[in-house]
Amino acid sequence: MKPSLLILAFICLSMCSIAQNTPVMLKIKAARAAYAKHQFQQTLDYLKDAEKLDKKNNLQILYLKIMAQRALLPGVDDPAFYNHMEQFDKLEELREHCKHYLDYPVPAKISEAAHHKIFAVQKSLNPYPVAKVQFDEIMHLRNSGKQH
Protein backbone atom coordinates (compact mmCIF):
# COMPACT_ATOMS: atom_id res chain seq x y z
CA MET A 1 0.00 0.00 0.00
CA LYS A 2 2.80 2.46 0.86
CA PRO A 3 4.59 2.13 -2.50
CA SER A 4 1.39 2.87 -4.40
CA LEU A 5 0.77 5.96 -2.24
CA LEU A 6 4.31 7.16 -2.93
CA ILE A 7 3.86 6.61 -6.65
CA LEU A 8 0.53 8.45 -6.59
CA ALA A 9 2.08 11.35 -4.66
CA PHE A 10 4.98 11.50 -7.13
CA ILE A 11 2.59 11.56 -10.09
CA CYS A 12 0.52 14.34 -8.52
CA LEU A 13 3.61 16.43 -7.79
CA SER A 14 4.90 15.88 -11.32
CA MET A 15 1.58 16.94 -12.80
CA CYS A 16 1.51 20.08 -10.67
CA SER A 17 5.03 20.93 -11.78
CA ILE A 18 4.14 20.42 -15.45
CA ALA A 19 0.95 22.45 -15.06
CA GLN A 20 2.93 25.37 -13.63
CA ASN A 21 5.64 25.08 -16.26
CA THR A 22 3.31 25.08 -19.26
CA PRO A 23 2.19 28.73 -18.94
CA VAL A 24 5.84 29.75 -18.44
CA MET A 25 6.90 27.89 -21.57
CA LEU A 26 4.03 29.46 -23.53
CA LYS A 27 5.16 32.94 -22.44
CA ILE A 28 8.77 32.15 -23.37
CA LYS A 29 7.62 30.84 -26.75
CA ALA A 30 5.59 34.03 -27.32
CA ALA A 31 8.62 36.10 -26.27
CA ARG A 32 10.85 34.26 -28.75
CA ALA A 33 8.32 34.89 -31.53
CA ALA A 34 8.13 38.59 -30.65
CA TYR A 35 11.95 38.78 -30.55
CA ALA A 36 12.18 37.16 -33.98
CA LYS A 37 9.84 39.88 -35.28
CA HIS A 38 12.04 42.58 -33.67
CA GLN A 39 9.26 43.48 -31.24
CA PHE A 40 11.66 43.90 -28.37
CA GLN A 41 9.41 45.71 -25.89
CA GLN A 42 6.73 43.07 -26.39
CA THR A 43 9.42 40.44 -25.83
CA LEU A 44 10.22 42.01 -22.47
CA ASP A 45 6.53 42.14 -21.56
CA TYR A 46 6.12 38.41 -22.22
CA LEU A 47 9.25 37.66 -20.24
CA LYS A 48 8.02 39.74 -17.30
CA ASP A 49 4.86 37.63 -17.27
CA ALA A 50 6.93 34.43 -17.49
CA GLU A 51 9.07 35.53 -14.54
CA LYS A 52 5.97 36.18 -12.44
CA LEU A 53 4.79 32.64 -13.18
CA ASP A 54 8.17 30.92 -12.81
CA LYS A 55 9.32 32.38 -9.47
CA LYS A 56 12.86 31.02 -9.88
CA ASN A 57 15.95 31.91 -11.83
CA ASN A 58 15.41 30.83 -15.40
CA LEU A 59 18.41 31.30 -17.64
CA GLN A 60 16.25 31.03 -20.78
CA ILE A 61 14.25 34.03 -19.65
CA LEU A 62 17.35 35.95 -18.60
CA TYR A 63 19.12 35.25 -21.90
CA LEU A 64 16.22 36.50 -24.00
CA LYS A 65 15.72 39.48 -21.68
CA ILE A 66 19.35 40.52 -22.10
CA MET A 67 19.15 40.23 -25.88
CA ALA A 68 15.93 42.30 -26.03
CA GLN A 69 17.24 44.93 -23.63
CA ARG A 70 20.41 45.28 -25.69
CA ALA A 71 18.38 45.68 -28.87
CA LEU A 72 16.36 48.48 -27.24
CA LEU A 73 19.39 50.33 -25.85
CA PRO A 74 20.30 53.31 -28.04
CA GLY A 75 23.89 53.61 -29.21
CA VAL A 76 26.40 55.36 -26.97
CA ASP A 77 26.58 58.28 -29.45
CA ASP A 78 22.84 58.37 -30.10
CA PRO A 79 21.32 61.59 -28.68
CA ALA A 80 18.25 59.55 -27.66
CA PHE A 81 20.41 57.76 -25.09
CA TYR A 82 21.01 60.99 -23.18
CA ASN A 83 17.40 62.24 -23.12
CA HIS A 84 16.37 60.78 -19.75
CA MET A 85 18.09 59.45 -16.67
CA GLU A 86 15.99 56.29 -17.04
CA GLN A 87 18.25 55.33 -19.96
CA PHE A 88 21.13 55.02 -17.51
CA ASP A 89 18.95 52.92 -15.21
CA LYS A 90 18.17 50.59 -18.12
CA LEU A 91 21.88 50.37 -18.91
CA GLU A 92 22.67 49.48 -15.31
CA GLU A 93 19.93 46.85 -15.27
CA LEU A 94 21.34 45.32 -18.45
CA ARG A 95 24.83 45.25 -16.97
CA GLU A 96 23.49 43.56 -13.85
CA HIS A 97 21.60 40.96 -15.89
CA CYS A 98 24.74 40.16 -17.91
CA LYS A 99 26.78 39.76 -14.72
CA HIS A 100 24.10 37.57 -13.16
CA TYR A 101 23.92 35.36 -16.27
CA LEU A 102 27.68 35.01 -16.57
CA ASP A 103 28.08 34.21 -12.86
CA TYR A 104 26.20 30.95 -13.40
CA PRO A 105 28.23 27.98 -14.60
CA VAL A 106 27.21 27.04 -18.13
CA PRO A 107 24.61 24.28 -17.69
CA ALA A 108 24.27 21.50 -20.24
CA LYS A 109 20.91 22.89 -21.38
CA ILE A 110 22.49 26.18 -22.41
CA SER A 111 24.81 26.29 -25.34
CA GLU A 112 28.29 27.67 -25.07
CA ALA A 113 27.35 29.99 -27.95
CA ALA A 114 24.59 31.61 -25.85
CA HIS A 115 27.10 32.17 -23.06
CA HIS A 116 29.49 33.81 -25.53
CA LYS A 117 26.70 36.05 -26.88
CA ILE A 118 25.97 37.36 -23.40
CA PHE A 119 29.67 37.95 -22.87
CA ALA A 120 29.74 39.92 -26.15
CA VAL A 121 26.73 41.98 -25.01
CA GLN A 122 28.49 42.72 -21.73
CA LYS A 123 31.62 43.77 -23.58
CA SER A 124 29.60 46.00 -25.96
CA LEU A 125 28.51 48.05 -22.93
CA ASN A 126 32.08 49.14 -22.12
CA PRO A 127 31.92 52.44 -24.11
CA TYR A 128 28.82 53.55 -22.19
CA PRO A 129 29.12 55.74 -19.08
CA VAL A 130 29.86 53.71 -15.99
CA ALA A 131 28.75 56.17 -13.32
CA LYS A 132 25.48 58.04 -13.01
CA VAL A 133 27.43 61.28 -12.47
CA GLN A 134 29.25 60.79 -15.76
CA PHE A 135 25.97 60.12 -17.56
CA ASP A 136 24.37 63.18 -15.94
CA GLU A 137 27.25 65.44 -17.03
CA ILE A 138 27.05 64.22 -20.63
CA MET A 139 23.26 64.60 -20.60
CA HIS A 140 23.48 68.21 -19.34
CA LEU A 141 26.23 69.11 -21.81
CA ARG A 142 24.24 67.75 -24.74
CA ASN A 143 21.00 69.35 -23.61
CA SER A 144 22.64 72.74 -22.93
CA GLY A 145 24.14 72.61 -26.44
CA LYS A 146 20.64 72.27 -27.90
CA GLN A 147 19.43 75.43 -26.15
CA HIS A 148 22.09 77.77 -27.59
N, C-alpha and C positions, 0 to 999 in steps of 0.2 A: 504494500500500500504506500509506503514512504517514497519508493522510487517513482511511482506514477505521480505522486503529488509534486515531487521535485521537477519532474519533466513538465508537468502542467504549468508550474510556476515559471519555469524557464521559457516556455512557449509564450506565456502571457507577457513576460518582461520583454522578450524579443519583439513581439507584435507591437507593444507600446513604443519601443525604441524606433521601429520602422515607421510607425504612424507619425511620430514626431519628426523624423528625418525627411519624410516625403515632402511636406510643405517647404522645408529648407532647400531641398534639392530642386524643387520647382522654381523657387525664387532665384537660386543660383543659375539655373538654366535660362530663366527670363533675363537675368543680368548679363549672361554671356551673349544672348541674342541682341540685346540692346547695345552692348559693347561692339559687337560685330557691325552694327549699323551706325557706329560712331555717335550713339546717343549716350554720352558719358554721364550726364547728370541723372538720367533715368537709370543707368547702370548702378550708380551710387544709391539711388532710392530703393531699388530692388535688394541691394546688398544690405542696406540698413534694416529692411524688413526681415531678411534672412538671419541677420545677427540677433534680432529680437527673438526670433523663434529658436535659434540654435543654443544660445546661452553659454557657449564655450568657444575657445579659440579655434577657429577654423581657417587653416592656411589657404584653402581655396578662395574663401571670401576675402581674406586679407590680400592675396595676390591680385585678384581682380579689382579690388578697391584701389590698390596702389597704382595699377595701370590706368584706371579711369581718372584718378586724381591727377596723375602726371599729364594725361591728355588735356585736362581742363586748366592746368596751370599755364598762365601766359609766359612767354619768353622773358628772360631776365632783362632784355632791352626793350621789351614791349611796354609802352606807356600805360597800358591797361593794368599792368602788374602793380603800378605804384598809385593807383586811384584810391584804394581803401586799405586801411590797416588789416582788414579781414583777409586780404591776400597773403599777408605775412603769416597769419594764423593758419591758413590752409597749407602754406609751405612748411611750417613747423609740424603740423599734423602728418603731412606726407613724409617728412624726415623721420618722425617717430614711428610711423608704420613700417618704413623700410628697415629701420633698426630692429624693431620687434620681429619682423619676418626673418631677417638675417641672423638673429640671435638663436633661432631654433635650428637644431641639426636638421639636415636635409632628410626627411623621411622617404621611404621607398615609394610612397604614393606620388610624391612630387618630383618632377624631373629636375635634373641638374640644370637644364636649360632655363627653367622658370627661376631657379635660384640666381642664375647669372643675369637674367633680365632685371630682377629686382636690384641686384648689385649695380647694374648699369644705370638704373633709374636713380639710385642713391648717389652715384658718382655724377650724374648729370645735374644734380642740385648744388654742386660745389660753387659755381659762379654766382649763385644767389646770395643775398645778404644773410649773414649768420645771426646777427643780433637785431633785436627790434629797434634799437637806437639807430643803427646803421640804416635800416629800412626807412625809418621815420625821417632821417636827414635827407635821404635821396628823394623821398616823397615830397618833402617841403621844397627842396631845390627845384624839382621838376614842376611843381605846381606854382611856385613863385615865378618861374620863367614864363609860364603861360599868361600870367597877369600883366606882364610888362609889354 
